[in-house]
Amino acid sequence: MAGCDAMSMDRCRVFGVWMEPRNIHLLTSIIEAYEGLGVVTTEDPRLAHVRIAVAPGCEAELMTVLDHEKQRLGIRSFAQSVP
């Protein structure tokens, strides 16, 4: 599985996630545990808005992970960002 790195960011899909601020680190750890799935960047820690750049072809896997962890992480919403 090809991951998102500095060389391939233009091919990745980006998703915005709004969640409980205290769980941003846990979300980052979960996404990193799926090697090559994506890269988490905190856009605004006070609003708990993070951005996940997802490797091409891994969008469905990310959506499954986010849906599964939604309650535990306090995810309020997630959606693909408009370019």
C-alpha positions in Angstrom: 0.0 0.0 0.0 1.5 3.4 -1.0 1.4 6.0 1.7 1.1 9.8 1.6 4.4 11.5 1.9 5.8 14.8 0.8 6.4 13.4 -2.7 2.8 12.2 -3.3 0.6 14.7 -1.3 -0.9 16.0 -4.6 -2.4 12.6 -5.2 -3.9 12.1 -1.8 -7.5 12.8 -0.8 -7.9 15.1 2.2 -10.6 14.6 4.8 -11.5 17.1 7.5 -12.4 15.7 11.0 -14.0 17.6 13.9 -13.7 15.9 17.2 -13.0 16.1 20.9 -9.7 18.0 21.4 -8.4 15.6 24.0 -8.5 12.8 21.5 -6.5 14.3 18.6 -3.3 12.4 19.7 -5.2 9.1 19.9 -6.6 9.6 16.4 -3.1 10.3 15.1 -1.8 7.1 16.8 -4.6 5.0 15.3 -4.1 6.3 11.8 -0.3 5.9 12.1 -0.9 2.3 13.2 -2.3 1.5 9.8 1.0 1.9 7.9 0.6 4.0 4.8 -3.1 4.8 5.4 -2.6 8.6 5.9 -1.1 11.5 7.6 -2.9 13.5 10.3 -2.4 17.3 10.7 -4.0 19.4 13.3 -5.5 22.4 11.7 -7.0 24.1 14.8 -6.4 22.5 18.2 -9.0 24.6 20.0 -11.7 23.7 17.5 -10.3 20.1 17.3 -10.2 20.3 13.5 -7.8 17.9 11.9 -7.0 17.1 8.4 -6.1 13.6 7.1 -4.3 13.2 3.8 -5.2 9.6 2.7 -3.2 7.4 0.4 -4.9 6.8 -3.0 -7.2 3.8 -2.8 -7.4 3.8 1.0 -10.4 6.1 1.4 -12.8 3.3 2.2 -10.5 1.9 4.8 -10.2 5.4 6.4 -13.9 5.8 6.5 -14.3 2.4 8.2 -11.7 3.4 10.8 -13.4 6.8 11.5 -16.8 5.2 11.6 -15.7 2.5 14.0 -13.9 5.0 16.3 -16.5 7.8 16.1 -18.0 7.4 19.5 -14.7 6.6 21.4 -12.9 9.6 19.9 -15.9 12.0 20.1 -15.8 12.6 16.3 -18.6 15.1 15.5 -18.2 15.0 11.8 -15.8 14.0 9.0 -16.0 14.7 5.3 -13.8 14.9 2.2 -12.4 18.4 1.8 -13.1 20.3 -1.3 -9.9 21.2 -3.1 
